[in-house]
Amino acid sequence: MLREISASDARFKRMKFHPGLNLVVANKTSDARDTDSRNSAGKSSLLELFHFLLGSQGSGHMARSKALRRITFQLELDWSEAYPRVHVARSGERPDVVKLFPNIDNSHQEFLFGSPDDVTDISLARWNSLLEEQLFKLRGDHPGVTGRSLLSFYIRRVSSNAFNEAIRASHARQSQIDATTNVAYLLGLDYELVNKYKDVAQRENARTQLQKAAKDPTLGKLVGATADLRGQMNLAQQRIEQLRNQIASFRVVPEYERLAAEADAITRQLRDLANLDSIDRANVEDLRRSVDETSDTSSEYLESAFNELNITLPGQVRRRYDEVQAFHETVVRNRRHYLDAEIREIEERLQARAMEREVLGTRQSEILRELNQGGALESLTVLQQALATEQSRLNTLQHRFEAAETLESSKLQIEAQRAQLRRDVSMDLSERNARIDRAIRLFSTYAQQIYGDMRDAWLSISAGQKSLQIEPHIASDGSRGISQMKIFCFDLTLAVLAHRENRGPDFLVHDSHLFDGVDERQVARALELARTVTEGEGMQYIATLNSDVLDNARRYGLEPDDSMVQPSLTDAFEDGGLFGFRFDFSARGSGTAKRTFA
């Protein structure tokens, strides 16, 4: 139960609450001005503070406004057998930090060095986890259900449009699936099965979006056809397998760069040797032709040359013809010997280079064999990068394939999945028929105590096509007042059933907006019903009211004096409201006009 709310600012109206019926009343003062209004007395602000202290995460909360952010608000509430009372404090200046006394966080180890009675700081996220564990017994995975969403049914806020529809309490745009999943948990139904409607809805939404994208001339190419994508995926997988095999068999050669440079140098040497061989072979051919020409030279010209010289220079010719011929033969013989020596020298060079080529070739083969068996670390890195690129490409193709497959999947498949889920939910509801009957009877009983036996009231629960269908009904529920009482009976039913089965807290809080437009006779009966039920169930009901609504309810039998929370709120301009002073507030980023609070 909620026991007390207070603040570090002495002007704040400190309030204590008790089991059963609690009425927070806003009175009209005798000296109030005509322009004063109880709409700014702080009735709805009280519920906002309850949410703030119970883990609200909104950045636009009034506690974070300039006027209030330095104030620390505190709530005392019942907790467990080990810790009967817990004090939680939080300020808008440090909204992500929650102060607890005593330390109820079993995962928090500060008390190993201090005392569990010390004030402990924990994160807002951890506080919400503790609330889920203690108030709603949510542990482990609980898909589709959160403590904050469940609390919205226990403390409905007008700022969240929670009075527009019975099953939507978190916010007006809450999906039907999210809302009914949380309600299913409070009713004791298979909420995980109900939450599977979300999977079908997401699949259908994806198909719808892809259909729109496929019609776009540019985006349509990003999806493609499953047949083409399947072939591309197969090729990518083959390429990945090849790269993986290459990497698996790859051996890094430590001196790869030196060996590669040596192999290149040997190649250049072999090329130079080949060029020199070509030159020498050409020279050998020329020399051999010269030898042949020298050997074939005739000496017949000498005789005619000798006769001519003897006639022209008779006194100067001293030698005989045979001596000249012998000299000529000596010259020819010497030239042939020189040419033969040149040929032998060139042949020796060719033979030496052949031996050098053989040595270089052997070394080159060894180097190439070493390089072929492995590679440089840089080469391995290149292979690994190529593998990563190919894997990324395959992942992209797979995503495109899934998108294309979703796009091309038949609408009948989605409808078949939805139909199967609907059958499963219907079967589950049949198996839980006794539990559902209790909820229906409880809701009907509460509604009839407010409106009498002449007005039919029931709770319909069925497996819908797109979500679980949960809808409270009260005959002639077209009027605003009856619609509000429908929410009252629905919330009371959820709170009682969840409390009986230890799935929910023992309190229920309603804002005065719930009673707007409700006939005073029904207001009196509703409050009396809340008193009777909460006292009988060991629970607590807190409601904020304007004094004139309460006065009208008195005339129809309500006796509220022992249920009124002190101090009461007033419409006094300066200090009558909950906070004890006036300030302007507008939600951050909401674009709404400022409102005045007291």
Backbone hydrogen bonds, N-H to C=O, Kabsch-Sander energy under -0.5 kcal/mol:
donor,donor_aa,acceptor,acceptor_aa,energy
3,R,1,M,-0.5
3,R,76,E,-3.1
4,E,76,E,-1.6
5,I,15,M,-2.3
6,S,74,Q,-2.6
8,S,72,T,-1.9
10,A,8,S,-0.5
12,F,9,D,-1.6
13,K,578,L,-2.9
14,R,12,F,-1.2
15,M,5,I,-2.1
16,K,566,Q,-0.7
17,F,3,R,-3.2
20,G,539,M,-2.4
22,N,541,Y,-2.7
23,L,563,S,-3.0
24,V,22,N,-0.6
24,V,543,A,-3.0
25,V,23,L,-0.7
26,A,545,L,-2.5
27,N,25,V,-0.7
27,N,569,L,-3.6
29,T,27,N,-0.6
32,A,29,T,-1.1
36,D,33,R,-1.4
40,S,37,S,-1.0
41,A,38,R,-1.4
46,L,42,G,-1.6
47,L,43,K,-1.0
48,E,44,S,-1.9
49,L,45,S,-2.3
50,F,46,L,-2.0
51,H,47,L,-2.2
52,F,48,E,-2.4
53,L,49,L,-2.7
54,L,50,F,-1.2
55,G,52,F,-1.0
56,S,51,H,-2.5
61,H,58,G,-0.9
64,R,61,H,-2.0
65,S,62,M,-2.0
68,L,65,S,-0.7
69,R,65,S,-2.2
71,I,68,L,-2.1
73,F,71,I,-0.6
73,F,90,R,-2.4
74,Q,6,S,-2.8
75,L,88,V,-2.8
76,E,4,E,-3.0
77,L,86,V,-2.3
78,D,1,M,-2.6
79,W,84,P,-1.7
80,S,83,Y,-2.3
86,V,77,L,-2.5
87,H,101,F,-3.2
88,V,75,L,-2.8
88,V,86,V,-0.5
89,A,99,K,-2.4
90,R,73,F,-2.2
91,S,94,R,-0.5
92,G,63,A,-0.5
92,G,71,I,-0.7
93,E,69,R,-1.6
97,V,94,R,-1.7
98,V,122,I,-2.9
99,K,89,A,-2.8
100,L,120,T,-3.1
101,F,87,H,-1.9
103,N,116,P,-2.9
104,I,102,P,-1.0
106,N,104,I,-1.0
108,H,105,D,-1.6
112,L,109,Q,-1.7
113,F,110,E,-2.1
114,G,110,E,-1.3
118,D,115,S,-2.0
120,T,100,L,-3.0
122,I,98,V,-2.8
124,L,96,D,-1.7
127,W,123,S,-2.2
128,N,124,L,-2.2
129,S,125,A,-1.8
130,L,126,R,-2.3
131,L,127,W,-2.3
132,E,128,N,-2.3
133,E,129,S,-2.4
134,Q,130,L,-2.7
135,L,131,L,-2.4
136,F,131,L,-0.9
136,F,132,E,-0.9
138,L,132,E,-2.5
139,R,137,K,-0.7
145,V,142,H,-1.9
150,L,146,T,-2.1
151,L,147,G,-2.5
152,S,148,R,-1.1
153,F,150,L,-1.4
154,Y,150,L,-0.6
154,Y,151,L,-0.9
155,I,151,L,-2.1
156,R,509,V,-0.9
160,S,157,R,-0.9
161,N,158,V,-1.6
162,A,157,R,-1.9
164,N,161,N,-1.3
165,E,168,R,-0.5
169,A,167,I,-0.7
174,Q,171,H,-1.7
179,A,175,S,-2.4
180,T,176,Q,-2.6
181,T,177,I,-2.2
182,N,178,D,-1.7
183,V,179,A,-2.1
184,A,180,T,-2.6
185,Y,181,T,-1.5
186,L,182,N,-1.7
187,L,183,V,-2.0
188,G,184,A,-0.7
188,G,185,Y,-1.0
189,L,184,A,-3.0
191,Y,189,L,-1.8
194,V,190,D,-1.9
195,N,191,Y,-2.4
196,K,192,E,-0.6
196,K,193,L,-1.0
197,Y,194,V,-1.6
198,K,195,N,-1.6
200,V,196,K,-1.5
201,A,197,Y,-2.5
202,Q,198,K,-2.7
203,R,199,D,-2.1
204,E,200,V,-2.6
205,N,201,A,-2.6
206,A,202,Q,-2.5
207,R,203,R,-2.2
208,T,204,E,-2.3
209,Q,205,N,-2.5
210,L,206,A,-2.6
211,Q,207,R,-2.3
212,K,208,T,-1.8
213,A,209,Q,-2.4
214,A,210,L,-3.0
215,K,211,Q,-1.0
216,D,212,K,-0.6
216,D,213,A,-1.2
220,G,216,D,-2.2
221,K,218,T,-1.0
222,L,218,T,-0.6
222,L,219,L,-1.0
223,V,219,L,-0.7
223,V,220,G,-0.6
224,G,220,G,-1.9
229,L,225,A,-2.5
230,R,226,T,-2.6
231,G,227,A,-1.6
232,Q,228,D,-2.2
233,M,229,L,-2.5
234,N,230,R,-1.9
235,L,231,G,-2.1
236,A,232,Q,-2.3
237,Q,233,M,-2.4
238,Q,234,N,-2.1
239,R,235,L,-2.4
240,I,236,A,-2.3
241,E,237,Q,-2.3
242,Q,238,Q,-2.4
243,L,239,R,-2.4
244,R,240,I,-2.5
245,N,241,E,-2.2
246,Q,242,Q,-2.4
247,I,243,L,-2.5
248,A,244,R,-2.6
249,S,245,N,-2.1
250,F,246,Q,-0.5
250,F,247,I,-0.7
253,V,375,G,-2.8
256,Y,253,V,-1.6
259,L,255,E,-2.8
260,A,256,Y,-2.7
261,A,257,E,-2.2
262,E,258,R,-2.5
263,A,259,L,-2.7
264,D,260,A,-2.1
265,A,261,A,-2.2
266,I,262,E,-2.6
267,T,263,A,-2.1
268,R,264,D,-2.1
269,Q,265,A,-2.5
270,L,266,I,-3.0
271,R,267,T,-2.1
272,D,268,R,-2.4
273,L,269,Q,-2.9
274,A,270,L,-2.2
275,N,271,R,-1.8
276,L,272,D,-2.5
277,D,273,L,-2.6
278,S,274,A,-2.0
279,I,275,N,-1.9
280,D,276,L,-2.8
281,R,277,D,-2.8
282,A,278,S,-1.7
283,N,279,I,-2.2
284,V,280,D,-2.8
285,E,281,R,-2.1
286,D,282,A,-2.0
287,L,283,N,-2.9
288,R,284,V,-2.7
289,R,285,E,-2.0
290,S,286,D,-2.1
291,V,287,L,-2.5
292,D,288,R,-2.2
293,E,289,R,-2.6
294,T,290,S,-2.5
295,S,291,V,-2.4
296,D,292,D,-1.7
297,T,294,T,-0.9
302,L,299,S,-1.2
303,E,299,S,-0.5
303,E,300,E,-0.8
304,S,300,E,-0.9
305,A,301,Y,-2.3
306,F,302,L,-2.8
307,N,303,E,-2.2
308,E,304,S,-2.1
309,L,305,A,-1.9
310,N,306,F,-2.0
311,I,307,N,-1.7
312,T,308,E,-2.5
313,L,309,L,-2.9
316,Q,313,L,-0.5
317,V,313,L,-1.3
318,R,316,Q,-0.8
323,E,320,R,-0.5
324,V,320,R,-1.4
325,Q,321,Y,-2.1
326,A,322,D,-1.7
327,F,323,E,-2.0
328,H,324,V,-2.2
329,E,325,Q,-2.0
330,T,326,A,-1.6
331,V,327,F,-2.1
332,V,328,H,-2.2
333,R,329,E,-2.3
334,N,330,T,-2.4
335,R,331,V,-2.1
336,R,332,V,-2.2
337,H,333,R,-2.1
338,Y,334,N,-2.1
339,L,335,R,-2.6
340,D,336,R,-2.5
341,A,337,H,-2.0
342,E,338,Y,-2.3
343,I,339,L,-2.4
344,R,340,D,-2.4
345,E,341,A,-2.2
346,I,342,E,-2.3
347,E,343,I,-2.5
348,E,344,R,-2.2
349,R,345,E,-2.1
350,L,346,I,-2.5
351,Q,347,E,-2.4
352,A,348,E,-2.5
353,R,349,R,-2.7
354,A,350,L,-2.1
355,M,351,Q,-2.0
356,E,352,A,-2.4
357,R,353,R,-2.9
358,E,354,A,-2.0
359,V,355,M,-2.1
360,L,356,E,-2.8
361,G,357,R,-3.2
362,T,358,E,-2.2
363,R,359,V,-2.3
364,Q,360,L,-2.8
365,S,361,G,-2.3
366,E,362,T,-2.0
367,I,363,R,-2.3
368,L,364,Q,-2.8
369,R,365,S,-2.5
370,E,366,E,-2.1
371,L,367,I,-2.7
372,N,368,L,-2.8
373,Q,369,R,-1.5
374,G,370,E,-0.7
374,G,371,L,-0.5
375,G,251,R,-2.3
380,L,376,A,-1.7
381,T,377,L,-2.4
382,V,378,E,-2.3
383,L,379,S,-2.3
384,Q,380,L,-2.5
385,Q,381,T,-2.7
386,A,382,V,-2.4
387,L,383,L,-2.2
388,A,384,Q,-2.5
389,T,385,Q,-2.5
390,E,386,A,-2.4
391,Q,387,L,-2.6
392,S,388,A,-2.4
393,R,389,T,-2.3
394,L,390,E,-2.4
395,N,391,Q,-2.6
396,T,392,S,-2.3
397,L,393,R,-2.5
398,Q,394,L,-2.7
399,H,395,N,-2.5
400,R,396,T,-2.5
401,F,397,L,-2.8
402,E,398,Q,-3.0
403,A,399,H,-2.5
404,A,400,R,-3.0
405,E,401,F,-3.2
406,T,402,E,-2.7
407,L,403,A,-2.6
408,E,404,A,-2.9
409,S,405,E,-1.4
413,Q,410,S,-1.0
414,I,410,S,-1.1
415,E,411,K,-2.3
416,A,412,L,-2.5
417,Q,413,Q,-2.3
418,R,414,I,-2.6
419,A,415,E,-2.6
420,Q,416,A,-2.5
421,L,417,Q,-2.4
422,R,418,R,-2.5
423,R,419,A,-2.1
424,D,420,Q,-2.4
425,V,421,L,-2.8
426,S,422,R,-2.4
427,M,423,R,-2.6
428,D,424,D,-2.3
429,L,425,V,-2.7
430,S,426,S,-2.1
431,E,427,M,-2.1
432,R,428,D,-1.4
433,N,430,S,-1.3
436,I,432,R,-2.2
437,D,433,N,-2.7
438,R,434,A,-1.8
439,A,435,R,-1.7
440,I,436,I,-2.5
441,R,437,D,-2.8
442,L,438,R,-2.4
443,F,439,A,-2.4
444,S,440,I,-2.6
445,T,441,R,-2.6
446,Y,442,L,-2.3
447,A,443,F,-2.6
448,Q,444,S,-2.5
449,Q,445,T,-1.8
450,I,446,Y,-1.0
451,Y,447,A,-2.7
452,G,448,Q,-2.6
455,R,452,G,-1.1
456,D,454,M,-0.6
458,W,473,H,-1.9
460,S,458,W,-0.5
460,S,471,E,-2.7
461,I,459,L,-0.5
462,S,469,Q,-2.4
464,G,462,S,-0.9
464,G,467,S,-1.3
469,Q,462,S,-3.3
470,I,468,L,-0.7
471,E,460,S,-2.4
473,H,458,W,-3.0
475,A,456,D,-3.1
477,D,474,I,-0.5
479,S,476,S,-1.0
483,S,479,S,-2.0
484,Q,480,R,-2.2
485,M,481,G,-2.0
486,K,482,I,-1.9
487,I,483,S,-1.4
488,F,484,Q,-1.9
489,C,485,M,-2.6
490,F,486,K,-2.1
491,D,487,I,-2.9
492,L,488,F,-2.2
493,T,489,C,-2.2
494,L,490,F,-2.5
495,A,491,D,-2.8
496,V,492,L,-2.3
497,L,493,T,-2.5
498,A,494,L,-2.6
499,H,495,A,-2.0
500,R,496,V,-2.5
501,E,497,L,-1.5
502,N,499,H,-1.4
503,R,498,A,-3.6
504,G,498,A,-0.9
508,L,540,Q,-1.5
509,V,154,Y,-3.4
510,H,542,I,-2.8
514,L,511,D,-1.8
515,F,512,S,-1.5
516,D,513,H,-1.2
518,V,515,F,-1.8
522,Q,519,D,-0.6
523,V,519,D,-2.1
524,A,520,E,-2.4
525,R,521,R,-2.1
526,A,522,Q,-2.7
527,L,523,V,-2.5
528,E,524,A,-2.1
529,L,525,R,-2.6
530,A,526,A,-2.5
531,R,527,L,-2.2
532,T,528,E,-2.5
533,V,529,L,-2.9
534,T,530,A,-2.3
535,E,531,R,-2.1
536,G,532,T,-2.1
537,E,533,V,-2.3
538,G,534,T,-0.8
539,M,534,T,-3.6
540,Q,506,D,-1.9
541,Y,20,G,-3.3
542,I,508,L,-2.7
543,A,22,N,-2.5
544,T,510,H,-1.6
545,L,24,V,-2.6
547,S,26,A,-2.4
550,L,546,N,-1.8
551,D,547,S,-2.7
552,N,548,D,-2.1
553,A,549,V,-1.9
554,R,550,L,-1.9
555,R,551,D,-1.2
556,Y,553,A,-1.3
557,G,554,R,-1.9
558,L,553,A,-1.8
563,S,560,P,-2.3
564,M,560,P,-0.8
564,M,561,D,-0.9
565,V,23,L,-3.0
569,L,25,V,-2.6
570,T,576,G,-2.3
571,D,27,N,-1.0
576,G,572,A,-1.4
578,L,41,A,-1.6
580,G,598,A,-1.6
581,F,598,A,-1.3
583,F,597,F,-2.1
585,F,595,R,-2.5
590,S,587,A,-1.7
591,G,587,A,-0.5
595,R,585,F,-2.7
597,F,583,F,-2.7
598,A,40,S,-1.1
